[in-house]
Amino acid sequence: MSLKDKLFPDNRLGLDRFWNFSRGGIDNFRSGLRDAVSGVEQTRSRMMEYDQLLVWAVLSLTLIGLVMVYSASITLADGPKYSNYSSNHFLIRHLISLVIALGVGIWTFKIPSKVWDRYSPIIFGVTLLLLIAVLIPGLGKGVNGAKRWISLGVMNFQPSELMKFATVIFAATYTVQRQEHLHTFIKGMLPMGIAVALVGALLMLEPDMGAFIVVALIAFGILFLGGINAKLFGGLVIVGIASASTIIALSPFRRGRILAFMDPWQVDNAANKGYQLTHSLMAFGRGEWFGTGLGGSVEKLHYLPEAHTDFILAVIGEELGFVGVLVMIFLFYWVVRRSFMIGRTALQLDRSFAGLAAKGVGIWIGWQAFINMGVNLGLLPTKGLTLPLVSYGGSGILMNAIAIAMLLRIDYENRILMRGGKL
């Protein structure tokens, strides 16, 4: 069965006329469509050049993030840690990051998806070198005991954020090239497992277990969607759980976080490992249904650490209430949903890399948002992951913009092909 029969099995006559659009031009298409709808003439195609609702969802998340970063950080200058900063410091830096991200995103949109497919191994290899560079004294910059950044003057760049994007395109390329070997362990699973393990080792030296979890979810999520053997995937899940459990068991710090997560209100936990979680939960409690109003958060007044980064959702919950949190969840749901639908359309058009890459972006945004929200709501142990497109952080915003731009490019190419054009 041909691709057009698979996409439109119930309307063969209308399909043939539609498909002849690419051969006969717009006049043939109009006359064919006129016959199909009993003389009602369609004067123009209703298909847009891009996914408007996806763009609006992304813009909404970004603008809400801009407002909430300002609200959550405006009082930080009153504390000793940021005493030399102005009250607008984080707002201005976040705004600069958004402008840079917008410019890079527009440039990224112009890059055909086949270019990412061709150079994905090189990008993955260069990103590995950057992860090594972070660990070199004098090159890597440390913050709060973690060495995750390389100073670029205007902003601090975090290679682990680039690795998330590199993993999306590399895993998509790998899955397409190894399609016939995905049912085997040696040629199908092992090479990707070694690559993820190497990335994990470098990330754990920073340390950045949150980024490692997201990278692993992206890589093996794409393999799963690409048709990896179910038994191998099940074994992979078991190995992943066992590895995470071992890492936690061997680390007193992480073990303490797990124990604090299980009972954050216990006196010792509430004052130490469970401090962020208890204040995050109090923020949600104060917000109730409609919140205390924009700027009305109490927890951001030096009670809740990292209120403008990892725990920005708690500030949203306190100031905008349950309704505000629900809006955030819906917007992320829509971005993930559209990512998977764009990926499915690409796969139906025999664009395997583009389809898997689009779904990989959905896996990345969806899982990272889920983990961040779960941490803020006390559903998951505390983990240092930002809320995509929303939290303060130049590297995260930049790489999110590049990922969304690639997703929109894939959608744009899909629409060209569905109109009968050529790439």
C-alpha positions in Angstrom: 0.0 0.0 0.0 1.4 3.4 -0.9 1.9 6.3 1.5 -1.1 8.2 0.3 -3.4 5.2 0.8 -2.1 4.8 4.3 -2.7 8.5 5.1 -6.1 8.8 3.5 -7.7 5.3 3.1 -11.3 6.4 3.0 -11.2 9.0 0.3 -9.5 7.6 -2.7 -11.1 9.9 -5.3 -10.5 13.1 -3.3 -7.0 11.8 -2.5 -6.0 11.3 -6.1 -7.1 14.8 -7.0 -5.2 16.2 -4.0 -2.1 14.3 -4.9 -2.3 15.5 -8.5 -1.9 19.0 -7.2 1.8 18.6 -7.3 1.6 17.6 -11.0 -1.2 19.7 -12.4 -0.8 22.9 -10.4 -3.3 24.8 -8.4 -5.9 25.1 -11.2 -6.3 21.3 -11.4 -6.5 21.1 -7.6 -9.2 23.7 -7.4 -11.3 22.1 -10.2 -10.9 18.6 -8.6 -11.9 20.0 -5.2 -14.8 21.8 -6.7 -16.2 18.6 -8.1 -15.6 16.7 -4.8 -17.6 19.2 -2.7 -20.5 19.5 -5.2 -19.7 22.8 -6.8 -18.5 24.7 -3.7 -15.2 26.4 -4.8 -12.3 26.5 -2.4 -10.2 29.5 -3.4 -7.2 28.8 -1.2 -5.5 26.2 0.8 -6.3 26.4 4.5 -3.0 24.8 5.6 -0.8 27.2 7.4 2.9 27.6 6.9 3.6 26.7 10.5 1.9 25.3 13.6 0.3 28.5 15.1 -1.0 26.9 18.3 2.4 25.4 19.0 4.1 28.8 18.6 1.5 30.4 20.9 2.0 27.8 23.5 5.7 28.3 23.5 5.4 32.0 23.6 2.9 31.8 26.4 5.3 29.7 28.5 8.2 32.0 27.7 6.3 35.2 28.6 4.9 33.7 31.8 8.5 32.6 32.7 9.8 36.2 32.1 7.2 37.7 34.4 7.6 35.0 37.1 11.4 35.1 37.0 11.2 38.9 37.7 8.6 38.3 40.5 10.6 35.5 42.1 14.0 37.3 41.9 13.1 40.9 42.7 13.8 40.6 46.4 17.1 38.6 46.1 19.1 41.8 46.1 18.0 42.3 49.8 20.0 39.2 50.9 23.7 39.0 51.5 24.4 36.5 48.7 23.2 39.0 46.0 23.8 42.3 47.9 25.8 43.7 45.0 23.0 43.1 42.5 20.1 45.4 41.5 16.6 44.2 41.9 16.3 44.0 38.1 19.5 42.0 37.6 17.9 38.6 36.9 15.2 40.2 34.8 17.7 41.9 32.5 19.9 38.8 32.2 16.9 36.6 31.5 15.6 39.1 28.9 19.1 39.1 27.2 19.0 35.3 27.2 15.6 35.4 25.5 16.7 37.8 22.8 19.8 35.7 22.1 17.6 32.5 22.1 15.2 34.1 19.7 17.9 35.1 17.3 19.5 31.7 17.4 16.1 30.0 17.1 15.3 32.0 13.9 18.7 31.0 12.4 18.1 27.3 13.5 14.7 27.3 11.7 16.5 27.9 8.4 18.6 24.7 8.8 17.0 21.7 7.0 16.5 18.7 9.2 18.7 16.5 7.0 21.7 18.7 8.1 21.1 17.7 11.7 20.9 14.1 10.6 24.2 14.3 8.7 26.2 16.1 11.5 24.6 14.6 14.6 27.6 12.3 15.4 30.0 15.2 15.2 27.8 17.4 17.4 27.5 14.6 19.9 31.3 14.1 19.9 32.0 17.9 20.3 29.5 18.0 23.2 31.3 15.1 24.9 34.5 17.2 24.7 32.8 20.1 26.3 31.6 17.9 29.2 35.3 17.0 29.7 36.3 20.7 29.4 34.0 21.6 32.3 36.0 19.3 34.6 39.3 20.9 33.7 40.5 23.5 36.4 40.5 27.0 34.9 37.9 26.2 32.2 34.9 24.9 34.2 33.1 27.3 36.5 31.7 26.1 39.8 28.5 27.2 41.5 27.2 25.8 44.8 29.8 23.0 44.7 29.0 21.8 41.2 31.2 22.4 38.1 28.7 22.6 35.2 29.4 25.8 33.4 31.9 27.4 30.9 32.0 31.2 31.2 31.4 33.0 27.9 31.4 36.5 29.3 27.8 37.5 28.4 26.5 34.2 29.8 27.6 31.0 31.4 27.1 28.1 29.1 26.1 24.7 30.4 27.3 21.8 28.2 24.8 19.4 29.8 22.0 21.4 28.2 23.6 21.1 24.8 24.0 17.3 25.4 20.2 17.0 25.7 19.8 18.4 22.2 22.8 16.4 20.9 21.2 13.2 22.3 17.9 13.9 20.5 19.5 14.1 17.1 22.2 11.5 17.7 19.7 8.9 19.0 17.4 9.6 16.1 20.2 9.1 13.6 21.4 6.0 15.4 17.9 4.4 15.4 17.4 5.0 11.7 20.8 3.6 10.7 20.6 0.6 13.1 16.9 -0.2 12.3 17.6 -3.7 11.2 19.7 -4.4 14.3 17.4 -3.0 17.0 16.3 -6.6 17.9 19.9 -7.5 18.8 21.9 -6.7 21.9 25.4 -6.4 20.5 24.7 -4.3 17.4 21.5 -2.6 18.5 21.5 -1.9 22.2 25.2 -2.0 23.3 26.6 0.9 21.3 24.0 3.3 22.5 24.3 2.0 26.0 28.0 2.7 26.0 27.4 6.2 24.7 24.9 7.0 27.4 27.1 5.4 30.1 30.0 7.6 29.0 27.8 10.7 29.1 26.5 9.6 32.5 29.9 9.2 33.9 30.9 12.7 32.8 27.7 14.2 34.2 28.0 12.5 37.5 31.5 14.0 37.9 30.0 17.5 37.8 27.7 16.3 39.4 24.4 16.6 37.5 22.3 13.5 38.0 19.1 15.4 36.8 20.6 16.0 33.4 21.8 12.4 33.2 18.3 11.1 33.9 16.9 13.3 31.1 19.6 12.3 28.6 18.9 8.6 29.4 15.2 9.1 29.0 15.6 10.8 25.7 18.0 8.2 24.2 16.1 5.1 25.2 12.8 6.7 24.6 13.7 7.3 21.0 15.0 3.7 20.7 11.7 2.5 22.1 9.7 4.6 19.6 12.1 3.3 16.8 11.1 -0.3 17.5 13.7 -1.7 19.8 13.1 -5.3 20.9 10.7 -5.4 23.9 12.7 -7.8 25.9 15.9 -5.8 25.5 14.0 -2.6 26.5 12.6 -4.3 29.5 16.1 -5.4 30.5 17.3 -1.9 30.0 14.7 -0.5 32.3 15.7 -3.0 35.0 19.4 -2.1 34.5 18.5 1.6 34.7 16.6 1.3 37.9 19.3 -0.9 39.5 22.0 1.7 38.4 20.1 4.6 39.9 19.5 2.7 43.1 23.2 1.9 43.4 24.2 5.5 42.8 21.8 6.7 45.5 22.8 4.0 47.9 26.5 4.8 47.5 26.0 8.5 48.0 25.2 9.7 51.5 24.0 13.1 50.1 21.5 11.5 47.7 20.5 8.9 50.2 19.7 11.7 52.7 17.6 13.5 50.0 15.5 10.3 49.5 14.9 9.9 53.2 14.0 13.6 53.5 11.6 13.3 50.6 9.8 10.4 52.3 9.2 12.4 55.5 10.0 16.1 54.8 8.1 17.4 57.9 10.3 15.5 60.3 12.1 18.1 62.4 15.7 17.3 61.2 14.6 16.9 57.6 12.6 20.2 57.6 15.6 22.1 58.6 18.1 20.4 56.3 17.6 18.1 53.3 13.8 18.7 53.2 13.9 22.4 53.6 13.2 23.3 50.0 10.4 20.8 49.7 8.6 21.9 52.8 8.7 25.6 51.8 7.6 24.6 48.3 4.6 22.8 49.7 3.8 25.8 51.9 3.9 28.0 48.8 1.4 25.8 47.0 -0.8 25.7 50.2 -0.9 29.5 50.4 -1.8 29.9 46.7 -5.0 27.8 47.1 -7.3 28.2 44.0 -6.5 31.6 42.6 -3.3 32.6 44.3 -2.2 35.5 46.4 -1.8 37.7 43.4 1.2 38.6 41.2 4.1 39.7 43.5 2.3 38.5 46.6 4.5 35.5 47.3 6.0 35.2 50.8 8.1 32.1 50.2 10.3 34.0 47.7 11.4 36.4 50.4 14.5 34.3 51.1 12.6 31.3 52.5 12.5 29.2 49.3 16.0 28.7 47.8 16.3 28.8 44.0 12.8 30.3 43.7 13.6 31.7 40.2 15.2 28.6 38.8 14.4 25.0 40.0 11.4 26.0 42.2 9.7 28.7 40.1 6.6 26.5 39.8 6.1 26.9 43.6 6.1 30.7 43.2 3.6 30.3 40.3 1.4 28.2 42.6 1.6 30.7 45.4 0.9 33.8 43.3 -1.4 32.4 40.6 -2.9 29.4 42.5 -4.1 26.1 41.3 -5.5 27.7 38.2 -2.1 29.1 37.2 -0.4 25.7 37.7 -3.2 24.0 35.7 -2.5 26.5 32.8 1.2 25.6 32.9 0.4 21.9 32.8 -1.9 22.4 29.8 0.6 24.4 27.9 3.3 21.8 28.4 0.8 19.1 27.4 0.1 20.9 24.2 3.8 21.3 23.3 4.4 17.6 23.9 1.2 16.6 22.0 2.1 18.7 19.0 5.7 17.3 19.0 4.4 13.8 18.8 1.9 14.6 16.1 4.5 16.4 14.0 6.8 13.4 14.5 4.0 11.0 13.5 3.3 13.0 10.3 7.0 13.0 9.4 7.1 9.2 9.8 4.0 8.8 7.6 5.9 10.8 5.0 8.8 8.4 5.2 11.0 10.9 7.1 12.3 8.7 9.8 15.0 10.9 11.3 12.7 14.0 11.3 9.9 12.0 12.9 12.1 10.5 15.7 13.8 13.9 16.3 10.4 15.6 16.7 9.3 13.0 19.2 12.6 13.3 20.9 12.0 17.0 21.5 8.6 16.0 23.0 10.3 13.4 25.3 12.8 16.0 26.4 10.4 18.8 27.2 7.8 16.5 28.6 10.0 14.5 31.0 12.0 17.5 32.2 8.8 19.4 32.9 7.3 16.4 34.6 10.3 15.9 36.8 10.5 19.6 37.8 6.8 19.7 38.6 7.0 16.4 40.5 9.9 17.8 42.6 8.0 21.1 43.3 4.9 19.2 44.3 6.6 16.7 46.5 5.9 13.7 44.2 9.6 13.1 43.4 12.8 13.5 45.3 14.4 17.0 45.1 16.5 17.2 41.9 18.2 20.2 40.3 16.2 20.5 37.0 14.8 23.7 35.6 11.3 24.1 34.2 11.8 24.2 30.4 11.1 27.6 28.7 10.2 29.1 32.1 13.0 29.0 34.6 15.9 31.5 34.8 19.0 30.1 33.0 20.6 31.2 29.7 21.8 27.8 28.5 18.5 26.1 29.2 16.5 28.8 27.4 18.9 28.8 24.4 18.8 25.0 23.9 15.0 24.9 24.4 14.8 27.6 21.6 17.0 25.5 19.3 14.9 22.4 19.9 11.6 24.2 19.3 13.0 25.8 16.1 14.1 22.4 14.8 10.6 21.0 15.6 9.0 23.9 13.7 11.3 23.3 10.8 10.3 19.6 10.7 6.6 20.7 10.7 7.3 23.3 8.0 9.0 20.6 5.8 6.0 18.2 6.4 3.6 20.9 5.2 5.7 21.5 2.0 5.6 17.7 1.2 1.8 17.5 2.0 1.2 20.3 -0.5 3.1 18.3 -3.1 6.3 20.3 -3.0 9.9 19.1 -2.8 12.6 19.7 -0.1 
